[in-house]
Amino acid sequence: MTVLDRANRNLTLKLLGIALGSFGFGFALVPLYNVICGVTGVGDQSALLRRVKAIENPDPNRTITIEFLGNVASAGGWEFGPVARTVEIHPGKLYSAEFFAHNLTGRDMTAQAVPNIAPSKVAAYFHKTECFCFSPQHFKVNEQRNMPVRFIVDPAIPKYIDRITLAYTFYDASSQVSKR
């Protein structure tokens, strides 16, 4: 066997080993993903199942007032705020609210909403399933639109909590985000 044949055989065996290792690693990703999700809580299937069960079993005997606030971080240029200032909810039920935004800056803009929940200890019980705050919002000159936020309040929220404030601050994010 020549030196070239031996080198080719070694390279073939190494490549076959890499292919088999990659195939095995692909199978190991599922349990590894579950372990990482269990540790971090991100994408945890059991937490998602608890939320679904909470949606299926709302607490009709308890009412919490959700107050919505909207602020613009820089002076002028935007009209931004909630469509409805308050809503009465029952923990464990999925709700939707809308915020109105109008670009009055005279140019195309990208804005980002940053949420704040008060009192801060209820943040662990307030779950947004859809929100305009998850990604930057692109607006043309004078464009206006309603933007939804869908949320559920966990029925395990402490009984003494009867009011939650969800506030958004709207920031100009044009310099941080490339326009599409």
ABEGO torsion letter per residue (X at the ends): XBAAAAAAAAAAAAAAAAAAAAAAAAAAAAAAAAAAAAAAGBGBAAAAAAAAAAAABBBAABBBBBBBBBBBABBEGBBBEBABABBBBBBGBBBBBBBBBBBAAGBBBBBBBBBBBOBAAAAAABBBABBAAABBBBBBBGBBBBBBBBBBBBAABBAABABBBBBBBBBBAAAABBBX
